[in-house]
Amino acid sequence: MAELRRLLIQRSRLEPCLNTDRRLALNEREGHYLRRVLRLRPGDAVAVVDGEGGLWTAGLCSPAELALDPMAASDPAPAPTPLLGLAVVGVRRGMDELMRMACELGVDRIQPLRSHWRTVHAEERPQRWQLILDEAVEQCERLWQPSLLPCRNVDDWWGEPPSDAVKALATTRRSGLPSLPHWLSQQPDQIGVVWVAIGPEAGWTADEERAAEAKAWTPVSCGPSILRTSTAAVSAVAQMASWRDQRG
């Protein structure tokens, strides 16, 4: 089914039709995507994913309906391990592309943050970001959809990741910090989630860094250059994804 273009349908919508006649009514966005973007016609096939490891072949019955093929379902794919988490302070422009690229690279959790030096009028559009993530899942052929968490204030969130998570705080202008790749290489085999937190353009405050370190966040360097928030976030996800791939 690799040659088929994909359509993301939430599991809650798929389950009723999987247990009955396997006919699925499409909403306006889905119908437009299949007909106008992919230019499919009745009888053409498309792959359907549920964002939870499931993959089916379906046929377009009409401009507003799909039929799932009961003989062409694959076994659910296991979730990637460990999960990759990106916590990032919002920026005024560029969050849309940040979301898209992070999804394409393999992030599993995205935590938007507010901090003291967050850019004035920073974007906070969760509905749009979710749509971008949905479209990115379809485009890059992921089987597992990343979770977009509600925006939080950093001081309220530092202690939220569970005990089986390891946590890196991307920090600048501090000497002697381990690089993010070096820090990743030192992590044990049994990890639930790897988090990297990326601060605002003006950096974390001293109080924010102290609060994070008190909650077991390890300061790391993302390189010798001072990067924009969006650049640092995408770079961090790419390094985490590469590290996870190498672990096998």
C-alpha positions, 0 to 999 in steps of 0.5 A: 500500500506504499504507493497509495496516498493516505487519508487520516481518519480518527479511530473513533470515526472508523470503529462504527463502520468497521463493525458494520458495512465498512462505509465511511462518510467523508467530511467536507475537508476530506472530500475536497482533499480526495477529489480536488487535491489528489484528483481521485474518482469513484473506484480509485483506492486510497490508504486510510490511517487512524493515527494509532498504527492502523492502516487500511485500503479503501475505495472511493464510492462517491464524492462523499463516501469511502468503503474500507476493504476488509481483506486489505487491513494490516496489523497495527504497527507498534508505537515508536520507542522511546517517544520523542517530546518537543516543548517549545515556547511560541513565536510570532511567526513560524509555528505552522512550519515548525509543527509541520517539520517536527511531525515529518521528522518524527516527533510524538509529543508537542508541548507549546509553552509560555515563558517570561520572554516569549515574543509579544503576540506569539501565535497560539492557534491549536486548531490550526496546528492540529490541522497542520499535523493531520495533513503532515501525517498524511503527507509523510505517511506516518502511522502514529499521529503526534499529540498536540498538548494544551499550551502551558506556562513553563513554571507550571509544566516543568514537573509534568513529564512522568518519571520514566522521561528524560529531559533536556533544556536547550540553553545558550551562553553557558560553557561546559554544557554537553551537546544534545547528541552527546546527552542523548548517547548517554541515556539508558535503554529503558526510557518512556519519553525523551523531552527537549525544551526550546526557549524563546528568542531572548532565552530562558530567565535565570529563574526559569532555568533554576526551576527546570533544573530543580525538576531534573531537566539537564541543560544542553547545548544545541550547537555553537550558534545562537539559533532562532526558536523555530530553527532550534526546535526543528534541529533538536527533533532531527537529532532526536529522531536520528538517535532513535533510529540508530538505537534500532 
